[in-house]
């Protein structure tokens, strides 16, 4: 049954076993495959390895189940054999005992024979079943071994295929790296061998566009600079206004300090007056006590004694009265002084109110909005603590004044009359209240000035930071504008240089035709040409001509490029004696790198130059030499380097043109 289940499992193992026996690709086939195909083959091999691992696990499970079934069958066989032996021994012993004891009838012998035959038959069947199960177990074990061997062989072949594919991939990767190195070396060599040739017009257009862009940037930077200057001037004006406001706040603070000092002095005076008032109250109490004693004293004393005692008592009363009058006069003078001080303080309060109104208008722009929440909280906390302290102080003073007032009212009620001292006390009480109110107002004004000063200082700091930021922006814009100006000047200089280079290149290309004439002249010198050359100079004015008498003279026509042109005087063109080739080509790059020495004309050739009637130097020309334009020899006196692969350095000096090589840039 297990073998049948293994053969009929729906996992497709027979098909997988057929796959295991497939032969892997050879090395030639792997060599012909591409990298992607090798990677696909490698992925397929890994998939097959995973499937075969699963098959091995299933085969191992089937083998273990077969082994367990075999063990159970062997146990059953042993049990059956043991039970068969026991029954056979019991039947034989019973038969023997029956024979010895008494002979049983024939029917008993027949039943025993049938039982024995049945037992033998069942034992034979069990033996056959055990043999069959053992055979099935052996077959299953052999089949599992064969499957395991096949799976192992397939796994080994797949591993060999994977190793071969990995090796091939590594070889292809090495080949790819070598190919990349070779191609990069070729590209590098090609770049080094051929330098880029730029079109002057394209570069000129690029530079012009760059100049336009730089000019636009410069314009924007100038606008930004003007804006920054305006904002800087505005910030300077604001800083000046804030400085003036700070000066005003400082002056107000100085006034507040003066007011505070005056309030302190007034408070001290109030304290002194309060002490004097208490002393006056004590004196009044003593006088009232003496008066009561005098009224309640005995009148039964003798007249003389009464007269003497009364005189003594009245003398003391008069002396006390005089002292009190003097004190009253002194307090009246002090009262007048305090009234004057009170009027001055009132005027100062009016001035402070005007200052506070002005400061409120100034602070309405920013106000206390610039202060942070923590600063406001701390300032309000300080103001609250100060107001609570002032409130406690005022409560103490009010309690003291109430006690003094109650004492005065009691004394007045007892006496029934108001004296000048009571009036002085009322005036002093009024002064004390007024000074207390002024002190409170001065404290409030000081707190207000402190808050305003803190807000103005904060605004000044903010404006100072903004001013510093604007100055940094202005410096940065100035540096950027300077840099842009420098770039603009450099671009303009480069454009001028490119224009001059273009003109020089055109000039060299036009003048290059004279190379053949110089080569012919040098060839004649080398071949021993005659020292004189006859020329026919055709003058357009009078038709005169000069004929040479040398046999080897050559007749050349010379065209006058214009009268009065002094730029052709002593004009000599010296070029290398080489065949006429383009300036920049693949054939003459190496030739231009190592030119032959420049041969200067001899003295005889210079003497052959014939001057015309107007003093112009005329070069002898040949029929095959192209006529050089007039403007081709009028070049500035400077040295220009052409940005060519093998540069040609053109020297133009006093109408002379010389082509030479220069180092590669």
C-alpha positions as CSV (number, residue, x, y, z in Angstrom):
1,X,0.0,0.0,0.0
2,X,2.8,2.4,0.8
3,X,4.5,1.6,-2.5
4,X,1.2,2.3,-4.3
5,X,0.7,5.6,-2.4
6,X,4.3,6.7,-3.3
7,X,3.7,5.9,-6.9
8,X,0.4,7.7,-7.1
9,X,1.2,10.8,-5.1
10,X,-0.1,14.0,-6.9
11,X,3.2,15.8,-6.5
12,X,4.6,14.6,-9.8
13,X,7.6,12.6,-8.5
14,X,7.9,10.3,-11.6
15,X,8.1,13.3,-13.8
16,X,10.7,14.8,-11.5
17,X,12.6,11.5,-11.6
18,X,12.7,11.8,-15.4
19,X,14.1,15.3,-15.0
20,X,16.8,13.9,-12.8
21,X,18.1,11.7,-15.5
22,X,18.4,14.5,-18.0
23,X,21.9,15.3,-19.0
24,X,23.2,18.8,-18.2
25,X,24.6,21.2,-20.9
26,X,28.1,20.8,-22.0
27,X,30.9,23.4,-21.8
28,X,30.6,24.2,-25.5
29,X,26.9,24.9,-25.1
30,X,27.6,27.1,-22.1
31,X,30.3,29.0,-24.0
32,X,27.8,29.8,-26.7
33,X,25.2,31.1,-24.3
34,X,24.9,34.8,-23.3
35,X,25.1,36.1,-19.7
36,X,21.3,36.5,-19.4
37,X,20.7,32.9,-20.6
38,X,23.4,31.7,-18.1
39,X,21.7,33.6,-15.3
40,X,18.3,32.0,-16.3
41,X,19.9,28.6,-16.4
42,X,21.4,29.2,-13.0
43,X,18.0,30.2,-11.6
44,X,16.4,27.1,-13.1
45,X,19.1,24.9,-11.6
46,X,18.5,26.5,-8.2
47,X,14.8,25.8,-8.6
48,X,15.5,22.2,-9.6
49,X,17.8,21.8,-6.6
50,X,15.0,23.1,-4.3
51,X,12.5,20.6,-5.9
52,X,14.9,17.8,-5.5
53,X,15.5,18.6,-1.9
54,X,11.8,18.4,-1.4
55,X,11.7,15.0,-3.2
56,X,14.5,13.8,-0.9
57,X,12.6,14.9,2.1
58,X,9.5,13.1,0.9
59,X,11.5,9.9,0.1
60,X,13.0,10.0,3.6
61,X,9.5,10.4,5.1
62,X,8.3,7.4,3.0
63,X,11.3,5.3,4.0
64,X,10.8,6.1,7.7
65,X,7.1,5.2,7.4
66,X,8.0,1.9,5.7
67,X,10.6,1.1,8.4
68,X,8.0,1.8,11.1
69,X,5.5,-0.5,9.2
70,X,8.2,-3.2,8.9
71,X,8.9,-3.0,12.6
72,X,5.2,-3.3,13.5
73,X,4.8,-6.3,11.2
74,X,7.9,-8.0,12.7
75,X,6.4,-7.4,16.2
76,X,3.1,-8.9,15.0
77,X,4.9,-11.9,13.5
78,X,6.8,-12.5,16.7
79,X,3.5,-12.4,18.7
80,X,1.9,-14.8,16.3
81,X,4.8,-17.2,16.4
82,X,4.8,-17.1,20.2
83,X,1.1,-17.8,20.4
84,X,1.4,-20.6,17.8
85,X,4.2,-22.3,19.8
86,X,2.1,-21.9,23.0
87,X,-0.9,-23.5,21.5
88,X,1.1,-26.3,20.0
89,X,2.7,-27.1,23.3
90,X,-0.6,-27.0,25.1
91,X,-2.2,-29.2,22.6
92,X,0.6,-31.7,22.7
93,X,0.7,-31.8,26.5
94,X,-3.0,-32.2,26.7
95,X,-3.0,-35.0,24.2
96,X,-0.2,-36.8,26.0
97,X,-1.9,-36.6,29.3
98,X,-5.2,-37.9,27.8
99,X,-3.4,-40.8,26.3
100,X,-1.7,-41.7,29.6
101,X,-4.8,-41.3,31.7
102,X,-7.4,-42.9,29.5
103,X,-7.7,-43.4,25.8
104,X,-10.1,-40.8,24.3
105,X,-12.6,-41.8,21.6
106,X,-11.9,-41.6,17.9
107,X,-13.9,-38.4,17.6
108,X,-11.6,-36.5,19.9
109,X,-8.6,-37.6,17.9
110,X,-10.3,-36.3,14.7
111,X,-11.1,-33.0,16.3
112,X,-7.5,-32.6,17.5
113,X,-6.3,-33.4,14.0
114,X,-8.6,-30.8,12.5
115,X,-7.5,-28.3,15.0
116,X,-3.8,-29.0,14.4
117,X,-4.4,-28.8,10.6
118,X,-6.2,-25.5,11.0
119,X,-3.4,-24.1,13.2
120,X,-0.8,-25.3,10.7
121,X,-2.7,-23.7,7.9
122,X,-3.1,-20.4,9.7
123,X,0.6,-20.5,10.7
124,X,1.5,-21.2,7.1
125,X,-0.7,-18.3,5.9
126,X,0.9,-16.0,8.5
127,X,4.4,-17.1,7.4
128,X,3.4,-16.3,3.8
129,X,2.0,-12.9,4.8
130,X,5.2,-12.2,6.8
131,X,7.3,-13.2,3.8
132,X,5.2,-11.0,1.5
133,X,5.4,-8.0,3.8
134,X,9.2,-8.5,4.2
135,X,9.5,-8.6,0.4
136,X,7.4,-5.5,0.1
137,X,9.5,-3.8,2.8
138,X,12.7,-4.7,1.0
139,X,11.3,-3.5,-2.3
140,X,10.2,-0.2,-0.7
141,X,13.6,0.3,0.9
142,X,15.4,-0.5,-2.4
143,X,13.1,1.9,-4.3
144,X,13.7,4.6,-1.7
145,X,17.5,4.0,-2.0
146,X,17.3,4.2,-5.8
147,X,15.3,7.5,-5.6
148,X,17.8,8.9,-3.1
149,X,20.7,7.9,-5.3
150,X,19.0,9.5,-8.4
151,X,18.2,12.7,-6.4
152,X,21.8,12.8,-5.2
153,X,23.2,12.3,-8.7
154,X,20.8,15.0,-10.0
155,X,21.9,17.3,-7.2
156,X,25.5,16.7,-8.0
157,X,25.0,17.3,-11.7
158,X,23.0,20.5,-11.0
159,X,25.8,21.7,-8.7
160,X,28.3,21.0,-11.4
161,X,26.1,22.9,-13.9
162,X,25.9,25.8,-11.4
163,X,29.7,25.8,-10.9
164,X,30.3,25.8,-14.6
165,X,27.7,28.6,-15.2
166,X,29.3,30.6,-12.3
167,X,32.7,30.1,-13.8
168,X,31.5,31.1,-17.2
169,X,29.8,34.2,-15.8
170,X,33.0,35.2,-14.0
171,X,35.0,34.7,-17.3
172,X,32.5,36.8,-19.2
173,X,32.7,39.5,-16.5
174,X,36.5,39.5,-16.7
175,X,36.2,39.7,-20.5
176,X,33.7,42.6,-20.2
177,X,36.1,44.5,-17.9
178,X,39.0,43.9,-20.2
179,X,36.9,45.0,-23.2
180,X,35.8,48.1,-21.3
181,X,39.4,48.9,-20.4
182,X,40.5,48.5,-24.0
183,X,37.7,50.7,-25.3
184,X,38.4,53.3,-22.6
185,X,42.1,53.3,-23.5
186,X,41.2,53.7,-27.2
187,X,38.8,56.6,-26.4
188,X,41.4,58.2,-24.2
189,X,44.1,57.9,-26.8
190,X,41.7,59.2,-29.4
191,X,40.9,62.2,-27.2
192,X,44.5,62.9,-26.5
193,X,45.5,62.5,-30.2
194,X,42.7,64.9,-31.4
195,X,42.1,68.1,-29.5
196,X,38.6,69.7,-29.9
197,X,38.3,72.3,-32.6
198,X,35.8,74.9,-31.5
199,X,33.9,77.2,-33.9
200,X,34.8,80.8,-33.2
201,X,31.3,82.0,-34.1
202,X,29.6,79.5,-31.7
203,X,32.0,80.5,-28.9
204,X,31.4,84.1,-29.7
205,X,27.7,83.7,-29.5
206,X,28.0,81.8,-26.2
207,X,30.2,84.6,-24.8
208,X,27.7,87.2,-26.0
209,X,24.8,85.3,-24.4
210,X,27.0,85.0,-21.3
211,X,27.6,88.8,-21.4
212,X,23.9,89.5,-21.7
213,X,23.2,87.3,-18.8
214,X,25.9,88.9,-16.7
215,X,24.6,92.4,-17.7
216,X,21.1,91.3,-16.6
217,X,22.4,89.9,-13.3
218,X,24.4,93.2,-12.9
219,X,21.2,95.2,-13.5
220,X,19.3,93.2,-11.0
221,X,22.1,93.5,-8.5
222,X,22.2,97.2,-9.0
223,X,18.5,97.3,-8.3
224,X,19.0,95.2,-5.2
225,X,21.9,97.5,-4.2
226,X,19.7,100.6,-4.6
227,X,16.9,99.0,-2.6
228,X,19.4,98.0,0.1
229,X,20.8,101.5,0.1
230,X,17.3,102.9,0.5
231,X,16.5,100.5,3.2
232,X,19.8,101.3,4.9
233,X,19.1,105.0,4.8
234,X,15.6,104.3,6.2
235,X,17.2,102.2,9.0
236,X,19.7,104.9,9.7
237,X,16.9,107.5,9.9
238,X,14.9,105.1,12.2
239,X,18.0,104.6,14.3
240,X,18.4,108.4,14.6
241,X,14.8,108.7,15.6
242,X,15.2,105.9,18.2
243,X,18.4,107.5,19.4
244,X,16.5,110.8,20.0
245,X,13.7,108.8,21.7
246,X,16.3,107.1,23.9
247,X,17.8,110.5,24.8
248,X,14.3,111.7,25.7
249,X,13.7,108.6,27.8
250,X,17.1,109.1,29.5
251,X,16.2,112.7,30.3
252,X,12.8,111.5,31.6
253,X,14.6,109.0,33.7
254,X,16.9,111.7,35.1
255,X,13.9,113.8,35.9
256,X,12.3,110.8,37.6
257,X,15.4,110.3,39.7
258,X,15.3,113.9,40.7
259,X,11.6,113.5,41.5
260,X,12.4,110.4,43.5
261,X,15.1,112.2,45.5
262,X,12.7,115.1,46.2
263,X,10.0,112.7,47.2
264,X,12.5,111.0,49.5
265,X,13.4,114.4,51.1
266,X,9.7,115.2,51.4
267,X,9.1,111.8,53.1
268,X,11.8,112.6,55.5
269,X,10.3,116.0,56.3
270,X,6.9,114.3,56.8
271,X,8.5,111.9,59.2
272,X,10.1,114.8,61.1
273,X,6.8,116.7,61.2
274,X,5.0,113.5,62.3
275,X,7.5,113.2,65.2
276,X,7.0,116.9,66.1
277,X,3.2,116.4,65.9
278,X,3.4,113.5,68.3
279,X,5.6,115.6,70.6
280,X,3.0,118.3,70.4
281,X,0.3,115.8,71.2
282,X,2.2,114.7,74.3
283,X,2.7,118.3,75.4
284,X,-1.1,118.9,74.9
285,X,-1.9,115.9,77.0
286,X,0.4,117.0,79.8
287,X,-1.1,120.5,79.7
288,X,-4.6,119.1,79.9
289,X,-3.5,116.9,82.8
290,X,-2.1,119.9,84.6
291,X,-5.3,121.9,83.9
292,X,-7.4,119.1,85.3
293,X,-5.2,119.0,88.4
294,X,-5.5,122.7,88.8
295,X,-9.3,122.6,88.5
296,X,-9.7,119.7,90.9
297,X,-7.1,121.0,93.5
298,X,-8.2,122.1,97.0
299,X,-9.2,125.7,97.4
300,X,-9.0,125.6,101.2
301,X,-5.4,126.5,101.3
302,X,-4.3,129.8,102.7
303,X,-4.4,132.9,100.5
304,X,-0.7,133.4,100.5
305,X,0.0,129.9,99.7
306,X,-2.6,130.0,97.0
307,X,-1.1,133.1,95.6
308,X,2.4,131.7,95.6
309,X,1.3,128.3,94.2
310,X,-0.9,130.0,91.6
311,X,1.9,132.2,90.6
312,X,4.2,129.3,90.2
313,X,1.7,127.3,88.2
314,X,0.7,130.2,86.0
315,X,4.4,130.9,85.4
316,X,4.9,127.4,84.2
317,X,1.7,127.6,82.0
318,X,3.0,130.9,80.5
319,X,6.4,129.4,79.7
320,X,4.8,126.4,78.1
321,X,2.5,128.7,76.1
322,X,5.4,130.7,74.9
323,X,7.3,127.6,73.8
324,X,4.2,126.3,72.0
325,X,3.8,129.7,70.2
326,X,7.4,129.6,69.1
327,X,6.9,126.0,67.9
328,X,3.7,127.1,66.2
329,X,5.5,129.9,64.4
330,X,8.3,127.5,63.3
331,X,5.7,125.0,62.1
332,X,3.9,127.8,60.2
333,X,7.1,128.7,58.4
334,X,7.7,125.0,57.6
335,X,4.1,124.8,56.4
336,X,4.7,127.7,54.1
337,X,7.9,126.0,52.8
338,X,6.0,122.8,52.3
339,X,3.2,124.6,50.4
340,X,5.8,126.1,48.1
341,X,7.3,122.7,47.6
342,X,3.8,121.3,47.0
343,X,3.2,123.9,44.3
344,X,6.6,123.0,42.7
345,X,5.7,119.3,42.8
346,X,2.3,120.0,41.2
347,X,4.0,121.9,38.4
348,X,6.5,119.0,38.0
349,X,3.6,116.6,37.9
350,X,2.0,118.6,35.1
351,X,5.3,118.4,33.2
352,X,5.5,114.7,33.8
353,X,2.0,114.2,32.5
354,X,3.0,116.0,29.3
355,X,6.1,113.8,29.0
356,X,4.1,110.7,29.6
357,X,1.5,111.7,26.9
358,X,4.4,112.3,24.5
359,X,6.0,109.0,25.4
360,X,2.6,107.2,24.9
361,X,2.3,108.7,21.4
362,X,5.9,107.6,20.6
363,X,5.3,104.1,22.0
364,X,2.0,103.7,20.2
365,X,4.0,102.7,17.0
366,X,5.6,99.7,18.6
367,X,4.4,99.9,22.2
368,X,5.0,97.0,24.4
369,X,4.4,94.5,21.5
370,X,8.1,94.0,21.0
371,X,8.5,92.7,24.6
372,X,8.3,89.0,25.1
373,X,5.7,87.4,27.3
374,X,8.3,86.5,29.9
375,X,9.6,90.1,30.1
376,X,6.0,91.3,30.5
377,X,5.3,88.8,33.2
378,X,8.5,89.7,35.1
379,X,7.8,93.4,34.8
380,X,4.2,93.1,36.0
381,X,5.4,90.9,38.9
382,X,7.9,93.5,39.9
383,X,5.2,96.2,39.6
384,X,2.7,94.2,41.7
385,X,5.3,93.5,44.4
386,X,6.2,97.2,44.5
387,X,2.5,98.2,44.7
388,X,1.8,95.7,47.5
389,X,4.8,97.1,49.5
390,X,3.5,100.7,48.9
391,X,0.0,99.6,50.0
392,X,1.3,98.1,53.2
393,X,3.3,101.2,53.9
394,X,0.3,103.4,53.3
395,X,-1.9,101.2,55.5
396,X,0.6,101.6,58.3
397,X,0.7,105.3,57.9
398,X,-3.1,105.6,57.7
399,X,-3.4,103.5,60.9
400,X,-1.0,105.8,62.7
401,X,-2.8,108.9,61.4
402,X,-6.1,107.5,62.4
403,X,-4.8,106.9,65.9
404,X,-3.5,110.5,66.1
405,X,-6.8,111.7,64.7
406,X,-8.8,109.8,67.3
407,X,-6.6,111.2,70.1
408,X,-7.1,114.8,68.8
409,X,-10.9,114.3,68.5
410,X,-11.0,113.0,72.1
411,X,-9.0,115.9,73.3
412,X,-11.1,118.4,71.4
413,X,-14.3,116.8,72.7
414,X,-13.0,117.0,76.2
415,X,-11.7,120.6,75.8
416,X,-14.5,121.8,73.5
417,X,-12.3,124.3,71.7
418,X,-9.9,124.1,68.7
419,X,-6.5,125.6,69.0
420,X,-3.9,126.6,66.5
421,X,-2.1,123.4,67.1
422,X,-5.1,121.5,65.7
423,X,-5.0,123.6,62.6
424,X,-1.3,122.9,62.2
425,X,-2.0,119.2,62.6
426,X,-4.6,119.3,59.9
427,X,-2.3,121.2,57.6
428,X,0.4,118.6,58.3
429,X,-2.0,115.8,57.7
430,X,-3.0,117.4,54.4
431,X,0.6,117.8,53.4
432,X,1.3,114.2,54.3
433,X,-1.6,113.0,52.1
434,X,-0.5,115.2,49.3
435,X,3.1,113.9,49.5
436,X,1.9,110.3,49.7
437,X,-0.2,110.8,46.5
438,X,2.7,112.5,44.8
439,X,5.1,109.7,45.8
440,X,2.6,107.1,44.5
441,X,2.3,109.1,41.2
442,X,6.1,109.4,41.0
443,X,6.4,105.6,41.4
444,X,3.9,105.0,38.7
445,X,5.7,107.4,36.4
446,X,9.0,105.7,37.1
447,X,7.5,102.3,36.3
448,X,6.0,103.6,33.1
449,X,9.3,105.2,32.1
450,X,11.1,101.9,32.9
451,X,8.7,100.0,30.7
452,X,9.0,102.5,27.9
453,X,12.8,102.5,28.2
454,X,12.9,98.7,28.0
455,X,10.6,98.7,24.9
456,X,12.7,101.4,23.2
457,X,15.9,99.5,24.0
458,X,14.4,96.3,22.6
459,X,13.4,98.1,19.4
460,X,16.8,99.6,19.2
461,X,18.4,96.2,19.4
462,X,16.0,94.8,16.7
463,X,16.8,97.7,14.4
464,X,20.5,97.3,15.1
465,X,20.3,93.6,14.1
466,X,18.3,94.5,11.0
467,X,20.9,97.2,10.2
468,X,23.7,94.7,10.5
469,X,21.9,92.2,8.3
470,X,21.3,94.9,5.7
471,X,25.0,95.9,5.8
472,X,26.0,92.2,5.3
473,X,23.6,92.0,2.3
474,X,25.0,95.2,0.9
475,X,28.6,93.8,1.2
476,X,27.5,90.6,-0.4
477,X,25.8,92.4,-3.2
478,X,28.8,94.6,-3.7
479,X,31.1,91.6,-3.9
480,X,28.8,89.9,-6.4
481,X,28.6,93.1,-8.5
482,X,32.3,93.4,-8.5
483,X,32.7,89.7,-9.5
484,X,30.1,90.1,-12.2
485,X,31.9,93.2,-13.5
486,X,35.1,91.3,-13.5
487,X,33.5,88.4,-15.4
488,X,31.9,90.9,-17.9
489,X,35.3,92.5,-18.5
490,X,36.9,89.1,-19.0
491,X,34.2,88.0,-21.4
492,X,34.5,91.3,-23.4
493,X,38.3,90.8,-23.5
494,X,37.8,87.2,-24.7
495,X,35.4,88.4,-27.4
496,X,37.9,91.0,-28.6
497,X,40.6,88.3,-28.5
498,X,38.5,85.9,-30.6
499,X,37.7,88.6,-33.1
500,X,41.4,89.5,-33.5
501,X,42.2,85.8,-33.7
502,X,39.6,85.3,-36.5
503,X,40.9,88.3,-38.4
504,X,44.5,86.9,-38.0
505,X,43.4,83.5,-39.2
506,X,41.7,85.0,-42.2
507,X,44.7,87.1,-42.9
508,X,47.0,84.1,-42.6
509,X,44.8,82.1,-45.0
510,X,44.8,84.9,-47.5
511,X,48.5,85.6,-47.3
512,X,49.4,81.9,-47.3
513,X,49.5,82.0,-51.1
514,X,52.8,83.8,-51.1
515,X,54.4,80.7,-49.7
516,X,54.9,79.3,-53.2
517,X,56.6,82.5,-54.4
518,X,59.1,82.4,-51.4
519,X,59.8,78.7,-52.1
520,X,60.5,79.5,-55.7
521,X,62.8,82.4,-54.7
522,X,64.7,80.2,-52.2
523,X,64.9,77.4,-54.8
524,X,66.5,79.9,-57.3
525,X,69.0,81.0,-54.6
526,X,69.9,77.4,-53.9
527,X,70.3,76.7,-57.7
528,X,72.6,79.7,-58.2
529,X,70.1,82.2,-59.6
530,X,71.5,85.5,-60.9
531,X,71.8,88.3,-58.4
532,X,69.6,90.7,-60.3
533,X,66.0,90.4,-61.6
534,X,64.7,92.5,-64.3
535,X,61.2,93.9,-63.7
536,X,58.8,95.9,-65.8
537,X,57.1,98.4,-63.6
538,X,54.0,99.7,-65.2
539,X,53.2,103.2,-63.9
540,X,49.7,104.3,-64.4
541,X,50.6,107.9,-64.5
542,X,53.2,108.3,-67.3
543,X,53.7,104.7,-68.6
544,X,57.5,104.6,-67.9
545,X,59.1,101.2,-67.6
546,X,62.5,99.8,-66.3
547,X,63.9,96.9,-68.2
548,X,66.6,94.6,-66.7
549,X,69.4,93.2,-68.9
550,X,70.1,89.9,-67.0
551,X,69.5,86.8,-69.2
552,X,67.7,85.0,-66.4
553,X,65.4,87.9,-65.6
554,X,61.8,87.3,-65.2
555,X,59.1,89.7,-66.3
556,X,56.7,90.3,-63.4
557,X,53.8,92.7,-63.2
558,X,53.4,94.6,-60.0
559,X,50.1,96.1,-59.1
560,X,50.0,99.2,-57.1
561,X,47.7,98.8,-54.1
562,X,47.2,102.5,-53.7
563,X,49.1,105.7,-53.4
564,X,50.1,107.2,-50.1
565,X,49.8,103.9,-48.2
566,X,52.9,103.8,-45.9
567,X,52.0,100.5,-44.3
568,X,53.6,98.6,-47.2
569,X,57.0,100.2,-46.6
570,X,59.7,97.6,-45.8
571,X,57.1,94.8,-45.8
572,X,58.5,91.3,-45.9
573,X,56.7,88.1,-45.4
574,X,58.7,85.2,-44.1
575,X,57.1,81.8,-44.1
576,X,58.6,78.2,-43.8
577,X,59.6,76.7,-47.1
578,X,57.0,73.9,-47.2
579,X,54.4,72.8,-49.7
580,X,51.2,74.7,-49.7
581,X,48.9,72.8,-47.3
582,X,45.9,73.8,-45.2
583,X,46.7,75.3,-41.8
584,X,44.8,72.7,-39.8
585,X,44.6,69.2,-41.4
586,X,45.4,65.6,-40.5
587,X,48.4,65.5,-42.8
588,X,50.3,68.6,-41.7
589,X,49.7,68.6,-37.9
590,X,53.0,66.8,-37.4
591,X,54.7,69.0,-39.9
592,X,53.5,72.1,-38.1
593,X,54.8,70.7,-34.8
594,X,58.4,70.6,-36.2
595,X,58.7,73.2,-39.0
596,X,61.9,73.8,-40.9
597,X,64.0,76.8,-40.1
598,X,62.7,80.1,-41.5
599,X,65.0,81.3,-44.3
600,X,65.3,85.1,-44.5
601,X,65.8,86.8,-47.8
602,X,69.3,87.8,-48.7
603,X,70.7,91.2,-49.2
604,X,70.5,90.9,-53.0
605,X,66.8,90.1,-52.8
606,X,66.2,93.1,-50.6
607,X,68.1,95.3,-53.1
608,X,65.9,94.0,-55.9
609,X,62.8,95.7,-54.3
610,X,62.1,98.7,-56.4
611,X,60.6,101.8,-54.9
612,X,57.9,103.6,-56.8
613,X,57.9,107.3,-57.4
614,X,55.8,108.0,-54.2
615,X,58.3,106.2,-52.0
616,X,56.3,102.9,-51.5
617,X,58.2,99.7,-51.3
618,X,56.9,97.2,-53.8
619,X,57.5,93.4,-53.5
620,X,58.4,91.6,-56.7
621,X,55.6,89.3,-57.6
622,X,55.2,86.3,-59.8
623,X,52.5,85.5,-62.3
624,X,51.3,82.5,-60.3
625,X,51.2,84.4,-57.0
626,X,47.7,85.7,-56.0
627,X,47.5,89.4,-55.4
628,X,47.5,90.1,-51.7
629,X,44.8,92.6,-50.6
630,X,45.7,95.9,-49.2
631,X,44.1,95.3,-45.8
632,X,45.8,91.9,-45.4
633,X,49.2,93.5,-44.4
634,X,47.6,96.1,-42.1
635,X,47.5,94.1,-38.9
636,X,48.0,95.2,-35.3
637,X,51.3,94.6,-33.6
638,X,50.6,91.8,-31.2
639,X,51.0,88.1,-30.6
640,X,47.9,85.9,-30.7
641,X,47.6,82.2,-29.8
642,X,45.1,80.3,-31.8
643,X,43.2,77.6,-29.9
644,X,43.9,74.9,-32.5
645,X,45.0,71.3,-32.0
646,X,48.5,72.2,-33.0
647,X,48.6,75.9,-32.5
648,X,49.9,78.3,-35.1
649,X,51.4,81.4,-33.6
650,X,51.1,84.4,-35.8
651,X,53.4,87.3,-35.2
652,X,52.4,90.5,-36.8
653,X,54.9,93.2,-36.3
654,X,55.5,96.3,-38.5
655,X,53.7,94.7,-41.4
656,X,55.6,91.4,-41.1
657,X,53.8,88.1,-40.8
658,X,55.5,85.0,-39.5
659,X,53.9,81.5,-38.9
660,X,55.5,79.2,-36.3
661,X,54.6,76.5,-34.0
662,X,53.8,76.8,-30.3
663,X,53.3,74.4,-27.5
664,X,50.1,72.4,-27.2
665,X,47.7,73.9,-24.6
